[in-house]
Amino acid sequence: MTSMTSRHLLRTTALCAMVLAPAAVAAQGTAADYERANGLRARYEGLVLNVPGPATWIEKTNHFWYRMSVKGGNEFVWFDAETQQKRPAFDHARLAAALASATRAAADKYTAVTLPFNTIALVDNESAIEVTVDGVSWRCGLTDYVCKKAEAGGGRGGGRGRGAGPGAFTGIPGPGLSNRRSDDNAPKVSPDGKWEALVNNYNVVVRAAGGRDLTRLSTDGTEGDYYALASIVWSPDSRKLAASRVKPGYHRDVHYIESSPEDQLQPKHVSLVYAKPGDVLDVEQPALFDVDARKQILLDRALFPNAYDMTRAVWRKDSHAFTFEYNERGHQVYRVLEADATTGRVRPIIEEAAKTFFCYSGKKYRTDIADGTEVVWMSERDGWNHLYLYDGGTGAVKNQITRGHWAVRGVVKVDEAKRQLWFSASGMYPGKDPYFLYYYRINLDGTGLTRLTDADANHNASFSSDHKYFVDTYSRVDRAQVSDLRRSEDGSLVAEVEHGNIADLTNAGWRAPEVFVAKARDGETDIWGVIVKPSNFDPSRKYPVIENIYAGPQSAFVPKTFSAFNPMMAQADLGFIVVQIDGMGTSNRSKAFHDVAWKNLGDAGFPDRILWHKAVAAMYPWYDITRVGIYGTSAGGQSSLGGLLFHPEFYKVAVTAAGCHDNRMDKIWWNEQWMGWPIGPQYAASSNVDHAYRLQGHVLLVVGEMDNNVDPSSTLQVINQLIKHDKDFDFLYIPGAGHGAGGAYGEHKRYDFFVRHLLGVTPPEWTSTDKKATRSDQDEDPL
């Protein structure tokens, strides 16, 4: 592995100094450099062979499929875990021809290795395949290879692949049932089929199934304090129901003017409901109704006085109670509550009370065992993210399931019968990358910890539906993906499925990112990052440094898996060293590491980042920290500008795109979690708007006119302050663009900005060939 810690690197310093003398930088940022940088993706990605993607199991079988790189493109492979038979998942050439015919495309538009999709669903006992081409779903028989448009909602079960998850933007997430989408506004039918519950004149009513006569269960609902139909949940015995009463808060609108719509000459106005920190939220109150007695049972509300959000009721199987989860405004108190269906008494099953924040972004897990007799719960209460077993009746912790100075990253499955669970974790092995994911099995009493994956790499395991097998796909930034079929019981190897081949890639001069480790501000904690060098790297030169920053506390962001191409490589090929670092305040380490972000997003881990840069410079004479630039998008846009405002002695040039420059201007769910509630002076302390007057160095601000993730006014308010304080800056406003770094055009402007201000070179004239610019990963920002 090419990675080494700073301690190990020190051993090579003297030798390097003896043979390397920094020389004046030769011509960089030339037209030839741009042409080479823009062609890297196509050049590199065509040289990797047999690199598998993650395995997708076919439901109710021990078969799985995966996509694999081959010469000229990719193919799909089918594998039988029982027999270890491997074959193409279908006739690729026939499917290409069938799709071309069905879509009326040119006969040669699709080929066997350039099919227009990345995921498939094998359906109808694997006799047909479903794919999506240009947003249209097609079902193709694997006997006759005739493709027809798929029926809506049909053909699930072949492993279509995950769709939009919690991080995907399909609107502004917000608290409250009134902000939740409901696909069913029809009456809620009782489990026994005899009753229907609905909302009439803002109140809960019931009627006999198919009848018209209404029986009122509530009378206190009003237009300003109503019962929500989507919240109604019947008890399994059909005798009671739970619902939520909602008092609407302030529904803020963010307004947009689309200056250059494609379908008309005149601009358009649109608005978006978009809650921001400090806004008055919908007030939710759970309610309980006895249908037999035709009455409401009042609930004790002492344990849920000030909700940021509450989950919908989940009934116990015997109907004696229902549970719901309460997240208090400010994200410092989180409770799992149970309401008694007879008395209305509400008791806590689990309670988290954090001094900083309770992180529900990737660090919340709960599963009930034996209808709530026991509960598996995830918590950072001992300083690390671990699992606990609760007594569901008393609310007492029976035992801590996992423990140690490492972090549980996810739960795969809980097996009630075997009293075991499978989970992923990182950081268990001193001296190794603490972000690498490994998989384990453990007993619910905390005994029998069994490691299921062992390679020194980052693992992605996919388990069969019966949990008998799993496919372990693992890699590092310097090692291509390997897929192994293993047994879930003990991790023993069944067969090697695939082994990536990058010989042609390395022979072409490809350089893996170099992993580098240095100490944090506390002098003890390791900070991990990667160094990306140009393909024509010359150690006798001095290279300016550019940092790609994203410091959002919801995760960690330095790449850990193999990729033939990363957009940082193209930036580097213009004559730079490009780096990415996970400083304190990001996730997946200890709670203390994470808590640096609490009410302090302006910190962005800069004290750790700057020390990391200095450690690299002390090691390598070609690493020039007198010329350091920084760029990022969204939260990375806030941090990249913050580098110039708060650390101008180190960062000299910044490109900031779609920045949430003031956390009071951005979405409520993300910012209140880290910056706290109510709004206090910490928001101004981290604000780029309030500190714009401090600007030193060169900055390019980029914003999309129609950004529906971060309010574009956040960028414009920074610009307003820069103008008021007579500061020089550059600005790129992109009509019609959404959240991102501006696509290929914005990427080219970023290239030019760093070439001009870090290399001191006038960028080459733009030509038609510049459209080959690589797609920027920043247009897929996680915030």
N, C-alpha and C positions, 0 to 999 in steps of 0.2 A: 504493500500500500504506500502511496506517495505521501500520505500525511505523516506529520511528526509534530510533537509538542515543541514549544519554545525551548524547553530544557534540552531536548535532544538537538535542536537546531544550533544551540550555542556551541556544541562540540565541533560544528563544521565552519564556524565563523572565521577562525584563524586561517584555515585552508583556503576559504573563498577569498579572503582579503589578499592572500599571497598571489592568487592567479588572476584576480579580477580587479581592474582599475577603472573606475567610472570614466567614461569618455563623453565628449560632447555628443548630443543627440543628433543623429543624421536626419535627413528630411523625413518628416512624418506628417500625417493628415493630408496626404497627396491624393490625387484622383485614383491612382493605382491602389492606394490603401482602402479608399471607399469601395472600389470595385471588388476588391478581395473580401472586405467585410460583408458586403451585401450578398456575396455568393457563398458564404460559409455554410449556411443552413443546408442548401441544396447539395453542396459538396460533401458535407460530413454525414448527413442523414442517409445518403445513398451508399455509404460504405460499411454500415453495420448489418450483420447477418445473424439470423437465428435468435434475435433478442425477443423474448416473450413478454407480452403484456400480462396483467393479472388474470388468473383463471376465473371463469364464471361457471358454476355448477348448474346442471340442468335439473330442475326440480324433480324429486322423487326417483332419481337415478343416481348411479355412481359414475356418471359421465360428466365431463366438463369440456369447455372450449376455451381457446385463447387466441389472440392475434399475435402474429410473429413477423418480424422483418425478414424479407427475402430480397434477392437482387431485383432492383427495379420497383420495389414497393412492399406490400404485405400480403400475407395469406392467413386464413383461419384454419385452426387445427382442432380436431376432436380427439379426446382421450378417454379410454375406459379404465377406471381405477382398479377394477377387479382383475382384468386380464392384461393390463398395461398395453393394450392395442392402441396404436396411434395412426391417424390417417387424416387427410384433408376433411374439413367439416362438410364440404359439399364440392361439386364440380364448379370451380371458380370461373372457368371460361364459359360454361353454359349459362351460369347465373349472370355474368356480365352481358352476354348477348340477350338474355331474357329481359333484363332490366332496360337495356337500350331500346328494345322493341316496345316494352310497356310504357316507357316514358317518352317514346317517340324521339329519342336522341339519335345522334349519328351512330352508325354501327360500330365505329371505332372509338366512341367516347369513353367507354369503360373497358378495361382489360382485366385479365385474371388477377393481376397484382395491383391494380389501381381501382378497386371497387369504391363506390362513393359513400362508404359508411365505415364506422369504427366498431360498432357493436351489432350483435345479432340476437335473435330469439329463435331457438329451435322449438317448434310447437307440433301439436298433433302427433305425439309419440315420435318426435324427431323426423316426421315425414315431410315437414314443410319448414320454411324459414321466414321470419318476419324481419324486415329492415326498413329504415327510414331514409329516404332520398329527397333532399331539398324540402324537408318538412312534411312529406307525404309518406304514409306507411304502406308498405307493399307486402303481400304474402305470396311466396313462390313455392310451388310444389317441388320436392326434390326427386321426383320420378319423371314428371313431364317437363319441368322447368318452365311452367307458365306462371306469370306474375299478374296478380290482381290487387287492386287497392284493398287494404285490410279493413275489416269492419271495426268501427270505433269500439274500444274497450275489449276487443277480442285478443286471443292469443297470448295471454300472459303465461308465464311459467317457463320461459326458455332462458331467462337471464338476460333481459333487455339491457341491463346495466343501470346504474343509479342515475336518477334524474336530478332535478334541482334540489339541493339539500338546504340545510339551514343557512348556509353562507351564500346561496344563490339569490340574486336580487330580482324579485318579482313584484316589487312594491316596497314601501317602507314598513318594516315590521314594527308593531307597536303593541302595547299592553291592552288588555281589556277585551271582553267578548265582542263588543261592538266593532272591534277592528279585525275580528277573525272572520275568515271567509267561510260560508256555509254553502255546501252544494245541494242542500235539501231544505227547502222552506215548507215542506209538506208536514202535516200533523205527525206527531210521534206516536207510533202504535205500540201498545203494551206488549210484553213478551207473550202473553196468553192470547193475544189477538182480539181481546174483547173491548179494549178502550183506545181512544185516541186523545192525546194531549196537544193543546195548541194555545196560542196567545190571542186573546180577543180583547180589544180596547185596552191593551197594555197589561192585561192580567192573564194568569194561568187558568185555563178552563179544561174540562174533560167532557167527552161525550161517548156514547156507545159507538162502537165501530160501525161506520156507515150511517150513523144517525145524524140528527140535526139539533136535538135539544142539548143545550150547553149547561154544565154544572160548574159554577165558579168556585175555584179553590183559593183565589186571592181577590182582594178588592182595593188594595193600596197602590196598585200600579198606575202611573200617570205617564204622560208624554215625556216629562222630564225625569222620570224615575221608573223605568219599565222593566218587565220581565222579558228575557231574550229567548225566543223560540229555539234557537240553535243550542241553548244550554240545557234544555230539558232532557233528563235521563231517567228512564223507568227503573225501578227495582226489579230484580229477577222474578220476584213473586207477584209482580203486577199490582201490588197494593199501595206502593208509595212512589213518589217521584221527587227528584231534585232538580232545581233550576237556579239561575242566577238573575238577580235584580241589578239593573245597571242604571246609574245616574251619570249621564254624559258629562264629560269634561270639556276642555277647550280643544276644538278641532282646527288646528292651524293649517292654513293653505300656503304652499310655496308656489309662486307664480312664475311662468316662463313665457317668453316671447320667442317663437321659432321664426327667425328672421328670413329664412330662405327655404320654405317648404317646397318639396318636389312637385306637388300637385296643384299649386296655384302661385300666382305672382305675389299676392299680398301676404304679410306675416300672419301668424296664428298665435292666439293666446291659449294656453292650457294651464291648469293648476293641479296640484298634488297635495293630498292630505299628508302632513309630515310633522309629527310631534318632535319637539326639541326639548333639550334639558330645561327643567323648571316648569314646563307646561302643566296645567291642571289636567289630570288624567280622569278617565272614566272611573267611577267608583263601583266596584262589583261587590255584591253580597250574596253568598249562597243561601238558598231557601229550601225548605223541606215541606212536603205536603203528604198528608194521609188521605188517600183517595177513598178508602172505605168510610172514614169518618167525615169526609168532605171538609177538611180543615187544614190550616197551616200549623206546623210545629215550629215554634220559634227556636232559633239557634243562638247559643251564647257566642257573641262576636268578639270577645276579649282577645282572642288569639289571632285575629286577622283584622286589625284596626286600620291599616294604611297600606293597601296592596299596590304594588307596582303591577303585579299580575297574579292571577290564580288559575289553576288548571280546572278543567271540567270534572264533575263528580264521577267517581268510579265506585260502583256498588260492590260490596262483599257478596259472594255467591249465595249466602243464606239470607241476604236482605236485611241483616240486623244493623248495618251501618254503611256509610259510604266514606271514601277518602278523597281528599283534594290537597293540592300543594299551594302554599302561600309564599310569595316572594315579596318582602316588604320594600317599600320605596327606599332607595338608597343602597339596596343589594347587600345589606349587612346582616339581615335576619331572614332565614329560610326555614319553613316548617312543613312537615308532612302531618296533616291533621285527619282525624277520624271523627265523623259526626254520628252519634247514636240515633237510629231511626225511630226509636220510641220516645226518648226523653229530650232529644235535641242537644244533649251535652256534647261539647266538642273537646277532644283531648289531643295533646301532641303525641305523635309516635316518634318523630325525629325533629330535632331542632338544631339549627346551625346559627351561631351568633359570632360573626367575625369582627375583629377589630378594624380590618380594612374592608375587603369585599369578599362575598361568597361568589366564586366564579362559576357561573352556570354555562359558560362557553366552553364546551368540551370536557368539563370536570363535574358533571352531575350525572349520577346513575342511580337508579333504584329498581329493584325487582322484588315483588312480594312472593313468598314461598308459602304454600298450603293456605291460600286465601288470607294472607297477612299474618299468619301465626309467627312467621319470621320475615325479616326484611334484610336484603343486601343493599348497602348504602355506600356511596363514595364521599369521602371527605378529606380535607387538608388539615384537619384539626391538630395533627401531631407535627405539622411542618412539611409534610409530603403528601402527595395525593394517594390515598389508600382506600381499601375496602373494609367495611365493618359488617358484622352480623348482629342484627337487633332482635330482641324479643318484641314481637308486634303487639303483644298483650300489655306489657308493662312499659314499653318504650325504653327499656334498659339495653345497653350494649352487652351482648352475650360474649363476644370476643372480637378482637381485631383480626381480620382474615389475612391481610398482607401488612408487612411492616418493613421499615428500613429506609436508608437514605437514597431512595430511588422513587420513581413516580409510576403509578398505574396510569396507563394511557387509554384503556378501553376494556370493556367486558364483552367477550364473544358469546358466551352461553353460560347459564346456570343449570346444572343437572340436579333437580330436586331428589331424584331417586338415589343417585350415587353420592349426593351431597358433595359435589365438586363444581368448580367453575373454571372456565378457560378465559384468559385475559392477556392483554398486551401491556408491556411496560418498557421503560427505558432508564438507563443510568445505574444499573445494578453492578456494573463491572468497573472498578477503579482503573483509570488509565486509558479506558476506551471511550469512544464518542458517546457522551451521555444522552444523545438524542436518538441513537439507533433503537428502533423498535425490535423487541423480541417477544416471543409468545410462550406462555406458561400454563400449567394446570396446577390447581391447589385445592385442598379439601376445605370445606366451609369452616372447619374449626381451626384453620390456619396451619395445619400440618401438611406434609407431603408435597411441598413445592417442587414441581418438575419442570425443567426447562425443555421446551419442545423444538426450539430453533437454536442453532449454535454458531453458524458462520459469523465472523466479525464483519457485519454488514447491516444494512437497514432492511427489515423483513416486512413483507405484506402477505399475510396468510388468508386463504379463502377456504372455508370449511364446507364439506358436503352436507346435504340436508339431514342425513342421519348421524352426522358428526363422527363417522367412522374414519374419514380421511380428511386431510387438508393439503392444499398446494401451497408451498412456501416459495414465494418469489422474492429474491433478495439481490441487492446490489450496493455499490458505493459509487461515489462520484468518479472513481478511477477503475471501477470493475463493472462490466456489463451484467445484466440480469441473468440469474440462474433460477430455474424452477425445479423444485423437487416435490415429489409426491410422498407424503408421510402419514403415519398413523396418528390419530388424535389422542390415543390413550397414552402413548409414551414418546411420541416424536420420532420413532424409528423410521428409517428410510425405506420406502417401497421401491421407488424408481426415480432416476433423474429424468425429468420431462424435457428440459431444454437447457442449452448452455450458450449464451450469447458469444458471438465471435466478432471482435473488433480489430483483428489483425490488419485488415486493409485500412482501417481508420488510423491506427497508430503509425502505419507505414507512410501515410499521407501527411504526417507532421502534426496530427491532433495532439493537443496537450490537455490532460485532465486538470480540472481545478485543483490547486494545492490546498490541503487542509492545514490551518495554522491555529495554534492555541497560545493565548497569553493570559496574564493575570488581570483580574478586574480591579476596581477601585479599592476593594478591601484587601488586596494583596494576597488573597487566598483562593478565590473562586476562579475557575477556568472559564475563559470566554473563547468560544469557537467561531471560526469564520473560514472563508475560502478565498484564495487568490487566483484570479484568472489572468493569464499572460497572453500577449499576442502570439499568433501562430509563428511569426518570424522573430520571436523574442531573442534579444541579444544582451547577454548579461553585462556587456561592457558599456551599455548605454545607461542613461538616467531616464526613468519613466515617471511622468506625473501619475497621480493616483486618483481614481474615481470610486466613490463608495455608492453602491446601490442600497438604499435604506428602506426598510419597512419595519417599524418598531411597535406594531399593534400588539397589545397584551393578550389578544385572543389566541395566539399560537407562537410558534417559532418559524423562521423563514429561510434560513440558510439551506441550500439544497443538500440532500443526503443520499439521493439515488442517482444512478447513472443516466445521463442524457448525452447523446452525441453532440447536441447543440444546445447552448444556452445563450439567450440574447446578449449576455454580458461578454461573450466571446467576440461578437461583432463589434461592440464598442471598444474592446481592447485592441482589436486589429487596426484601429486608426492610430495607435501609438501610445496606448495607456496600459496601466495595470488597473484592473477593475476588481473590487472586493465586495463581499457581503458578510455581515457580522450579526450575530444575535447577542445583543447586550442585555444587561439587567433590565427588568421590567417586561421582558417577553416571557412566554409560558414554557411549560414542559420541563421545568427544573423544580427547585424547592419553592415553598410558599414565600420565603424571605426574598428569593431571587425575583419572584413575580411581583411582590408587594412594592418594589421600587416605583412601579407605575402609579400607585395609589395617589390620587389627587395631584398627579405629577407627570402628565403625559409630555410636558415640555422637556423633561429630562431625556427621554428617548434613548437612555443608555449611553449618552455621549461621553461621560467620564470613562466608561469601559472601552468604548470604541476608540477614543483617542489614544489610550494606553496601548491598545492592540496595534494600532497603526505604528506607534513609536517602537514597539517591540519588533515588528517586521522590519522597520527601517534600520534598527540596530543590527539586524541579522543580515540584511541584503543591501549592498550599496546602490543597487539599481532602483531602489524604492524611494522616490523623492517626495518627502512629506513637506517640502516647501511649496509644493503645487498640488493641493488636494481639492477635488471637486466632489459633489454629492448630488444624487438625484433620487426621486421617489414620487409615488402617486398615492393620492387619498391620504391615509394616515402617514404614508411615506412622503407625501407632499408637504404636510405639516412639519415633519421632522427635517426634511431637506432644507426648507427655508429656515427652520429653527437653528440649523447648523451655522448659517451666516449671522443670524441675529444674536445667538447666545454664545457662540464659540468662533468669533471672527479671527481670532489669533491662529486658528488651525484650518478652518474651511474657507476657501477663497472664491469658489464658483458653485452655483447651485442651479439646477433645473427642477422646478417644482410643479407637478401636474395635479389638478383636481383636488387640491389640498383642503382638508378640514382645518383651516388656519385658526379658528376660534371654536373651542369645543361647545360653546353656547349656541353656535350656529348649526351644528351638525345633528344627526339623528339621536333621539333620546336613548334608545336601547343600548347603543354602543357607548356613548359618552358618560351617561350617568353611572354605568357599571364601574368605570375606572375613575372618573373624576368626582363622584359622590353627589349626594343631594342632601339638603337644598343647595342651590347655587351659592358659592362662596368665593372668597378672594383667590382660591386656587385656580379658578377658571381664567381670571385675568392674568395670573402669573405665568400661565402656559400659552397665552394668546399671542400669535404672530401679528394680529391686528394691533393690539395694544403696544407691541414692541417693535413695530415696523420702523419707527424712528431710528432704531439702532443699526439699520442695515449698513454693512460694509461688504465690499466685494461685488461680484457680478451675479445677477439673478435673471433667469427667464421663467416667467409664470405662464402656465398653460391651463386653459379651462375650456370645457365643452359647454356650449350654449344650453344644451338640454340635459345636463347632468342631473339625473333623478336619484342619485345616491348621496352626493354631497352638494348642498345648496351652492350654486355658482357664485352667489353673493359673498360667500366666504372669501373667495379669491379677490373679488372686486372691492371688498372692504379693505383688504391689504393694499391694493393699488391706490385706493383713495388716500390712505395714510402715507404711502410713499410719495404721492404727489404733494400732499400737504407739507411734507418735510423735505421737499426738493431733492428726492433721491432718484438716482439714475437706475433704470431697470428696463428689461425687455418683456414683452407681453404677446402671447399668442392666443387669440380667441377664435374658437372653431365653430362656425355656424352649424347647427343641427347635430353636433356631436354629443354623445352621452358621457358616462363616467369612464375615464381612462387617460392615457398619456398622449392622445392625439393620433393614434395609428401610425402608419408609415411616415406621414408628413411630420407629425410631432417627433418621431424618432430621428428623422433627418435633421430637424432643427436642433434637437439635443446634441447630436453628433457635432454639428457645426459650432454650437455654442462652446462646447468643451475644447474643440480644436482651436477655436479663435482665442479663448481666454486661458487655457492651460498650456497649449503647445505654442501659442503666440504666432499661429499660422493663419493666413487667410484661406478659408475653405475653398475647394474647387467650385467652379460654376456648376449650377444644377443642370442636368441634362435628362433626357427621357429615360436613360438607364437607371436613374436614381429611384425609379419606382420599384426596383427590385429590393428595396430596403426590407430587412427582416421584420416580421411581426414582433412587436414588443410584448413581452409577458406582462408588462405593467397595465395593459388594457384588460387584464383579467385579475384585477386587484382583489384581495380577499375582503376588503372593508366595503 
